[in-house]
């Protein structure tokens, strides 16, 4: 005789959340690799709607105590990572300028305007 097995709600929610995270990565890759503007727009729209679904599920899981958030990170660690990413961004921009002979990409203008806030040793909660 056939027996039905039901996953607990928490396990089912984690499975769906994991799948949504994977789908977000796939849509982001598809959008960035699309050369056709219409296809790129379609994947961008799918990405945005999937991000909303993922965010709603996360919020629901968190409010139902089904999801434990990460441990706090020190502000100085976040600032250190931010600085490293900005340096990588600057190197990438310089490389592109040398190869393409173009003006500074807009992402660098944004990244350079983001200065780390005052360093403190207090935890930063995500």
C-alpha positions as CSV (number, residue, x, y, z in Angstrom):
1,X,0.0,0.0,0.0
2,X,1.2,3.5,-0.8
3,X,2.2,5.7,2.2
4,X,2.3,9.4,2.0
5,X,5.2,11.2,3.7
6,X,4.9,14.9,4.4
7,X,7.8,17.2,4.9
8,X,7.5,19.5,7.9
9,X,6.7,23.1,6.8
10,X,10.1,24.3,7.8
11,X,11.9,21.7,5.6
12,X,9.5,22.5,2.7
13,X,10.1,26.2,3.1
14,X,13.9,25.7,3.1
15,X,13.7,23.7,-0.1
16,X,11.6,26.3,-1.9
17,X,13.9,29.1,-0.6
18,X,17.0,27.2,-1.9
19,X,15.3,26.7,-5.2
20,X,14.4,30.4,-5.5
21,X,18.0,31.4,-4.7
22,X,19.2,29.0,-7.4
23,X,16.7,30.4,-9.9
24,X,17.8,34.0,-9.1
25,X,21.4,33.1,-9.9
26,X,20.3,31.4,-13.2
27,X,18.2,34.4,-14.2
28,X,21.0,36.8,-13.4
29,X,23.4,34.8,-15.5
30,X,20.9,34.6,-18.4
31,X,20.3,38.4,-18.2
32,X,23.9,39.3,-18.2
33,X,24.8,36.9,-21.0
34,X,21.8,37.9,-23.3
35,X,22.8,39.9,-26.4
36,X,19.2,40.4,-27.5
37,X,17.6,43.4,-25.6
38,X,14.1,41.8,-25.5
39,X,15.5,38.5,-24.0
40,X,17.6,40.5,-21.5
41,X,14.6,42.5,-20.4
42,X,12.5,39.3,-20.0
43,X,15.2,37.7,-17.8
44,X,15.6,40.9,-15.8
45,X,11.8,40.9,-15.2
46,X,11.9,37.2,-14.2
47,X,14.8,38.0,-11.9
48,X,13.1,40.9,-10.2
49,X,9.8,38.9,-9.6
50,X,11.8,35.9,-8.3
51,X,13.8,38.2,-6.0
52,X,10.4,39.5,-4.6
53,X,9.2,36.0,-4.1
54,X,12.4,35.0,-2.3
55,X,12.3,38.0,-0.1
56,X,8.7,37.4,0.8
57,X,9.4,33.8,1.7
58,X,12.5,34.7,3.7
59,X,10.5,37.3,5.7
60,X,7.7,34.8,6.3
61,X,10.2,32.2,7.5
62,X,12.0,34.6,9.7
63,X,8.8,35.8,11.4
64,X,7.8,32.2,12.0
65,X,11.3,31.5,13.5
66,X,12.1,29.1,10.7
67,X,15.2,30.9,9.6
68,X,18.2,31.9,11.8
69,X,20.1,34.9,10.6
70,X,23.8,35.0,10.3
71,X,26.0,35.9,13.2
72,X,26.9,39.6,13.5
73,X,29.8,41.0,11.5
74,X,32.2,43.6,12.8
75,X,31.8,46.9,11.0
76,X,35.6,47.0,10.4
77,X,35.3,43.6,8.5
78,X,32.6,45.0,6.3
79,X,34.6,48.2,5.6
80,X,37.6,46.0,4.8
81,X,35.7,44.0,2.3
82,X,34.1,47.1,0.8
83,X,37.5,48.6,0.3
84,X,38.8,45.5,-1.4
85,X,35.8,45.4,-3.7
86,X,36.2,49.1,-4.6
87,X,39.9,48.4,-5.4
88,X,38.9,45.5,-7.6
89,X,36.3,47.7,-9.3
90,X,38.9,50.5,-9.9
91,X,41.4,48.0,-11.4
92,X,38.6,46.6,-13.7
93,X,37.7,50.1,-14.8
94,X,41.3,50.9,-15.6
95,X,41.7,47.7,-17.5
96,X,38.5,48.5,-19.5
97,X,39.7,52.1,-20.2
98,X,43.0,50.8,-21.5
99,X,41.3,48.1,-23.7
100,X,38.4,50.2,-25.0
101,X,39.7,53.7,-24.7
102,X,36.4,54.8,-23.1
103,X,35.5,57.2,-20.3
104,X,35.0,55.9,-16.8
105,X,32.1,53.4,-16.6
106,X,29.1,54.6,-14.5
107,X,29.6,51.8,-12.0
108,X,32.9,53.2,-10.9
109,X,31.4,56.6,-10.4
110,X,28.9,55.0,-8.0
111,X,31.5,52.9,-6.3
112,X,33.9,55.7,-5.7
113,X,31.2,57.9,-4.1
114,X,30.6,55.2,-1.5
115,X,33.0,56.0,1.3
116,X,33.1,53.6,4.3
117,X,31.5,55.1,7.3
118,X,33.3,55.6,10.6
119,X,34.9,52.5,11.8
120,X,33.6,51.0,15.0
121,X,33.9,47.7,16.7
122,X,30.2,47.3,17.1
123,X,28.6,44.4,15.4
124,X,26.6,45.0,12.2
125,X,23.5,42.9,11.9
126,X,22.2,41.8,8.5
